[in-house]
Amino acid sequence: MANTFVTPSVIAKEALVILENQLISPNLMSKAYASEWTGAKVGSTVKVRRPAAFAVDTYTGSGTTDVTIQQATETTTDLEIEKLFDVSFAVTNQDLTLSLDNFNERLLTPAMSALAQQIDTYALGKIPQLGSLQKPAYNSTAAPSTKAHWAAIIEKMNNHQMPMNGRKCVISPSMMTSLYALDDFVRVDIRGGSQSPLIEATLGRWFGMDIVMSQNLPTHTPGALTTGANKDGAFTTTGTHIEGATTLNLTAGEASITNAFLAGDHINITYDSGDVRTHVVRTAANTAGSGVVALDIRPGLYNLPAAGYDPGTSGITVLTAGQVVKNYSGKESALDDGASPGSDMTASYVTGASFLPEAFALCFVPMSEPMGPGTASAVASYNGMSVRVMQTYDQMQKRDIISLDCLVGADAVDARLGLVIPSAA
């Protein structure tokens, strides 16, 4: 075929096609916030609004009482443009006169593969921020290996009132191996569809979720909660907490433990209503025998008021003093009673996840072209993704320098919409 002159504009368009084909995260996460960014740079932030929550009051219609007026409070979370990922390489004049296909094969595809892996590693690294965690059994981080394990994952999503439509699931290689060992997953006549996933080489749908595998999932190391106290988390709340609160005040337990909680740890909270919900710790915290632990948690406390609540105008009370809070990520006792010594579980685990795309925000920000002389550049944007290509001639080495970069931000903006699935590998 005839050669196509390789210019920054041509490279940018081809690079974006290759990047889209190799990335996993943009197909799993919401890209709806890209329009919020204008003139962004590393460190720029935008407030992502979360909807207000309300409780339903039963109006008696007696004519003697008014309806209950609730405070409509929207919460926000910061989405920051954190990363400027770059791949730069030198090319000779001969390289630039190659056919476009040869240039793609020899230089562009390997460069974009490295960039795609780094972007996925960064974006999927937000998975530990999801608000729930589902283990197959206490002290276990073995990959889900039975239908009952997968059913428990779905049950927890349902109990946490996550929408049914659009659910995604990303798993590790070992979790994929366990999944392929299930006849009900591999056999077409049982799970439906036209082909087996083994033949199709894709994972397809399972338990109402689109399943994908990634080698770029993060790991989490739980905090040292039971190192000193040798308990699985005998904590209770110290006062009243209202719906939406993201700070949880607890009794400090029996010992002073450094990094008792680490970011990414999960805790179970017993609400005034009797419901038990899982939340994730966002900031590391120590315990002190005589003090109070203030945990930064996500999602904010759910709208689960006790019977006979009075919403008033200052928020809905969902927790009062004395409600039990237990560690769920680290050591536990078999009874999970907050008193029996916990036994060791895996020191760290890979974090797969099941979630709604709206749990995450992933933004590629189109970058401006450089103003300085001597550099040709082009920006290509499509389907919420953007790549910039710059080409500069190095006269001292008689070569061109090609730079491909992406300005990216990602975060778990609604931790209510997903749960972590631990796996030992």
C-alpha positions in Angstrom: 0.0 0.0 0.0 1.1 3.6 -0.5 2.8 5.3 2.4 0.9 7.7 4.5 3.0 10.6 5.7 3.3 10.2 9.4 2.4 13.5 11.1 1.2 14.3 14.7 -2.4 14.5 13.4 -2.2 11.0 11.9 -0.3 9.6 14.9 -2.9 11.0 17.3 -5.9 9.5 15.5 -4.2 6.1 15.2 -3.0 6.3 18.9 -6.5 6.9 20.1 -7.9 3.9 18.2 -5.2 1.7 19.6 -5.7 3.1 23.2 -9.5 2.5 23.0 -9.0 -1.1 21.9 -6.6 -1.9 24.7 -8.1 -0.1 27.7 -10.5 -1.8 30.1 -11.3 1.0 32.6 -13.2 3.4 30.2 -15.7 0.6 29.5 -16.3 0.0 33.2 -16.4 3.6 34.6 -18.5 6.6 33.9 -17.0 9.3 31.7 -19.9 11.7 32.2 -17.9 14.4 33.9 -15.5 15.1 31.1 -17.5 18.2 30.1 -16.8 19.7 33.5 -13.1 20.3 32.7 -11.9 23.4 30.8 -8.2 24.4 30.9 -7.5 21.7 33.5 -4.0 20.7 34.6 -2.5 18.3 37.1 -4.0 19.1 40.5 -7.2 20.6 39.2 -10.4 19.5 40.9 -14.1 19.7 40.3 -17.0 19.0 42.8 -19.1 16.0 41.9 -22.5 16.3 43.5 -24.2 13.4 45.0 -28.1 13.3 45.4 -29.8 14.1 48.6 -31.5 11.3 50.5 -34.9 11.5 52.2 -37.0 9.4 54.6 -40.7 8.9 53.9 -43.1 10.1 56.5 -46.7 8.7 56.9 -49.1 11.6 56.9 -52.2 10.9 59.0 -54.5 13.4 57.4 -56.0 14.2 60.8 -55.9 18.0 60.2 -54.0 18.5 63.5 -50.5 17.8 62.4 -48.3 19.1 59.6 -46.1 17.2 57.2 -42.5 16.8 58.3 -40.1 19.1 56.5 -36.7 17.5 55.9 -33.5 19.2 55.1 -32.5 18.6 51.5 -28.7 18.3 51.7 -26.6 17.4 48.7 -23.1 16.0 49.3 -20.1 16.4 47.1 -16.8 14.7 46.5 -13.7 16.0 44.8 -12.6 14.6 41.5 -9.0 15.5 40.9 -6.9 15.4 37.7 -4.0 13.5 39.2 -1.9 12.1 36.4 -0.2 13.2 33.3 0.9 10.0 31.7 3.6 10.3 29.0 5.4 8.0 26.5 8.2 9.6 24.6 10.6 8.0 22.2 13.1 9.0 19.5 12.5 8.1 15.8 14.8 8.4 12.8 13.9 10.0 9.5 13.6 6.4 8.2 11.0 5.6 10.8 8.9 8.5 9.8 9.0 7.4 6.1 7.6 4.0 7.0 4.1 3.0 5.9 1.5 3.8 8.6 1.0 0.1 9.2 4.7 -0.5 9.8 4.9 2.6 12.1 1.9 1.4 14.1 3.3 -2.1 14.5 6.9 -1.2 15.3 6.5 1.9 17.4 2.9 3.2 18.1 1.3 0.0 19.3 4.0 -0.9 21.9 3.9 2.7 23.1 0.1 2.8 23.5 0.1 -0.6 25.1 2.4 0.7 27.9 0.2 3.8 28.2 -3.0 1.7 28.4 -1.6 -0.5 31.1 -0.6 2.5 33.2 -4.0 4.2 32.8 -5.8 1.0 33.8 -3.5 0.4 36.7 -4.3 4.0 37.9 -8.0 3.9 37.3 -8.6 0.4 38.7 -6.5 1.4 41.7 -9.6 3.2 42.9 -11.4 -0.1 43.5 -10.5 -0.4 47.2 -12.5 2.8 47.7 -15.8 1.1 47.0 -18.1 1.0 50.1 -18.7 -2.7 50.6 -16.7 -5.9 50.7 -17.9 -9.5 50.3 -15.7 -12.4 51.4 -16.6 -16.1 50.8 -16.2 -16.8 54.6 -14.6 -15.2 57.7 -10.9 -14.8 57.5 -11.0 -15.9 53.9 -9.7 -14.1 50.8 -9.9 -17.2 48.5 -11.4 -16.4 45.1 -15.2 -17.1 44.8 -15.3 -20.7 43.8 -18.9 -21.8 44.0 -22.3 -20.5 42.8 -23.1 -19.8 46.4 -20.2 -17.4 46.6 -21.3 -15.5 43.6 -24.9 -15.5 44.8 -23.7 -14.0 48.1 -22.1 -11.2 46.1 -25.3 -10.4 44.3 -27.3 -10.7 47.6 -25.1 -8.1 49.2 -25.5 -5.8 46.2 -29.2 -6.2 46.5 -29.3 -5.7 50.2 -27.3 -2.5 49.7 -30.0 -1.4 47.2 -27.7 -1.2 44.2 -29.6 -0.9 40.9 -29.9 -4.1 38.9 -29.2 -2.7 35.4 -25.6 -2.1 34.1 -23.7 -4.1 36.8 -20.1 -4.7 36.0 -17.6 -7.1 37.5 -13.8 -7.1 37.1 -11.8 -10.1 38.4 -8.2 -11.2 38.8 -6.6 -14.1 36.8 -7.0 -16.4 39.8 -10.7 -15.5 40.1 -11.1 -16.2 36.4 -9.5 -19.6 36.9 -12.0 -20.4 39.7 -14.9 -19.1 37.5 -13.8 -21.3 34.6 -13.9 -24.3 36.9 -17.6 -23.9 37.3 -19.6 -26.0 34.8 -22.5 -23.7 35.1 -20.4 -20.8 33.8 -18.8 -22.7 30.9 -21.7 -24.6 29.6 -23.8 -22.7 27.1 -26.9 -24.8 27.6 -27.0 -23.7 31.3 -25.9 -20.0 31.2 -27.4 -19.1 27.8 -25.9 -17.4 24.8 -24.6 -18.7 21.5 -21.1 -19.7 22.4 -19.0 -20.8 25.4 -16.8 -18.1 26.9 -13.9 -20.5 26.4 -14.5 -20.6 22.6 -15.4 -16.9 22.5 -12.3 -15.9 24.6 -14.4 -13.5 26.5 -16.0 -13.8 29.9 -19.5 -12.6 29.0 -22.3 -12.2 31.5 -22.7 -14.1 34.8 -25.3 -13.5 37.5 -26.5 -10.4 35.8 -23.1 -8.8 35.5 -20.7 -8.1 32.6 -17.5 -9.9 33.6 -14.0 -8.8 32.5 -10.6 -9.9 33.7 -7.7 -7.5 34.4 -4.1 -8.2 35.3 -3.9 -4.6 36.7 -6.0 -4.9 39.8 -4.7 -3.3 43.0 -3.9 -5.1 46.2 -4.9 -4.1 49.7 -3.1 -4.7 53.0 -5.5 -4.3 56.0 -4.7 -2.2 59.0 -3.2 -3.7 62.2 -6.5 -3.5 64.1 -6.0 -6.7 66.1 -2.2 -6.6 66.5 -2.4 -5.2 70.1 -5.9 -5.7 71.2 -6.2 -9.3 69.7 -9.8 -8.6 69.0 -11.8 -8.3 65.7 -13.0 -4.9 66.5 -15.0 -4.2 69.7 -16.0 -0.7 68.8 -19.2 1.3 69.5 -20.4 4.7 68.4 -20.0 7.5 70.9 -22.9 9.8 69.9 -25.6 10.7 67.4 -24.8 10.5 63.7 -27.1 11.7 61.0 -27.7 10.5 57.4 -24.9 11.4 55.0 -22.2 11.9 57.7 -18.8 10.8 56.6 -17.1 10.9 60.0 -17.8 8.0 62.4 -16.9 8.6 66.0 -16.1 5.4 67.9 -14.9 4.3 71.3 -11.1 3.6 71.0 -11.1 0.0 72.1 -8.6 -1.5 74.5 -5.2 -0.6 73.2 -3.2 2.0 71.3 -2.6 0.6 67.8 -0.7 2.5 65.1 -2.5 2.3 61.7 -5.2 0.2 63.2 -7.3 1.2 60.2 -5.8 1.8 56.8 -7.4 3.4 53.8 -9.3 0.7 52.0 -10.3 -1.2 55.2 -14.0 -2.2 55.4 -16.1 -2.1 58.6 -19.6 -3.4 59.4 -21.9 -0.9 61.1 -25.1 -1.8 62.9 -27.6 1.0 62.3 -30.4 2.1 64.7 -32.8 0.3 62.4 -31.1 -3.0 63.0 -29.6 -3.2 59.4 -25.9 -4.0 59.1 -24.1 -2.1 56.3 -20.5 -2.1 55.2 -18.5 1.1 54.7 -14.9 1.7 53.6 -12.3 3.7 55.5 -10.8 6.5 53.4 -8.1 7.7 55.7 -5.7 5.8 58.0 -6.4 6.1 61.7 -4.8 5.0 65.0 -6.5 3.8 68.1 -5.8 5.1 71.6 -6.9 3.3 74.7 -8.5 6.3 76.3 -9.4 8.3 73.3 -12.0 8.4 70.5 -11.4 7.1 66.9 -12.8 9.4 64.2 -13.0 7.4 61.0 -13.3 9.0 57.6 -15.7 6.7 55.8 -17.5 6.3 52.5 -20.2 6.2 51.5 -21.8 8.6 54.0 -24.2 7.0 56.4 -27.2 5.6 54.7 -30.8 6.7 55.1 -31.7 3.8 57.5 -33.6 5.5 60.4 -35.0 3.6 63.3 -38.7 3.2 63.7 -40.3 6.2 65.2 -37.6 8.6 64.0 -38.1 12.4 63.8 -36.3 13.8 60.7 -36.8 17.4 61.8 -34.8 19.9 59.9 -31.3 19.0 60.9 -31.0 15.6 59.2 -32.2 12.1 59.9 -30.6 10.3 62.8 -29.4 6.9 61.8 -26.9 6.1 64.5 -27.0 6.8 68.2 -24.4 6.0 70.9 -23.5 2.4 71.5 -24.1 1.0 68.1 -21.6 -1.8 67.2 -18.9 -1.3 64.6 -16.7 -4.3 63.6 -13.6 -4.7 61.5 -14.3 -6.7 58.3 -11.1 -6.4 56.3 -8.5 -7.7 58.8 -8.5 -10.4 61.4 -11.8 -11.7 62.7 -12.9 -14.4 65.1 -15.0 -17.3 63.8 -17.9 -15.9 65.8 -17.2 -12.3 64.7 -18.2 -11.4 68.2 -15.7 -8.6 68.9 -14.2 -10.5 71.8 -12.6 -13.8 70.7 -9.0 -13.6 69.4 -8.8 -13.2 65.7 -6.7 -15.6 63.6 -4.4 -14.5 60.8 -5.9 -14.1 57.3 -4.1 -13.2 54.2 -1.8 -10.2 54.8 -2.9 -8.6 51.6 -5.3 -9.5 48.8 -6.1 -8.5 45.2 -9.3 -6.4 45.0 -11.7 -7.5 42.3 -15.0 -5.7 42.3 -18.7 -5.7 41.3 -20.2 -2.3 40.7 -22.2 0.2 38.7 -20.3 2.4 36.2 -21.6 5.4 38.1 -19.6 4.4 41.2 -16.5 5.7 39.4 -15.7 8.8 37.4 -12.9 8.6 34.8 -11.9 11.8 32.9 -9.5 12.3 30.0 -9.0 16.0 29.7 -8.1 17.3 26.2 -4.8 19.1 26.5 -3.9 22.4 24.8 -1.2 22.3 22.1 2.2 23.8 23.2 2.8 27.4 22.4 6.5 27.2 22.0 8.1 27.2 18.5 9.6 24.1 16.9 7.0 21.6 18.1 4.3 20.2 15.9 1.3 18.8 17.8 -2.2 17.4 17.5 -4.9 16.4 19.9 -7.4 13.6 19.2 -10.6 13.1 21.3 -13.3 10.5 21.0 -15.8 8.8 23.2 -14.6 10.5 26.4 -10.9 9.8 25.8 -8.2 12.1 24.6 -4.5 11.8 23.4 -2.0 14.5 22.6 0.9 14.0 20.2 3.9 16.3 20.0 6.8 16.0 17.6 10.0 17.9 18.1 13.2 17.7 16.0 16.5 17.2 17.9 19.1 18.8 15.6 22.0 17.7 17.8 21.1 14.0 17.4 19.5 14.3 14.0 16.3 12.7 15.2 12.6 13.4 16.0 11.2 13.1 19.5 7.6 11.8 19.6 5.7 12.4 22.8 2.2 10.9 23.5 0.4 12.0 26.7 -2.9 11.8 28.4 -4.2 14.0 31.3 -6.3 11.7 33.5 -8.3 11.8 36.7 -10.3 9.0 38.4 -12.0 8.4 41.7 -14.8 6.4 43.4 -17.3 9.2 43.5 -20.3 7.1 44.8 -19.0 4.3 47.0 -22.6 3.1 47.6 -22.7 1.6 44.1 -20.1 -1.2 44.4 -18.4 -3.8 46.5 -14.9 -5.2 46.7 -14.3 -8.9 46.0 -11.0 -10.1 47.7 -8.8 -12.7 46.2 -5.6 -14.1 47.6 -3.9 -13.8 44.2 
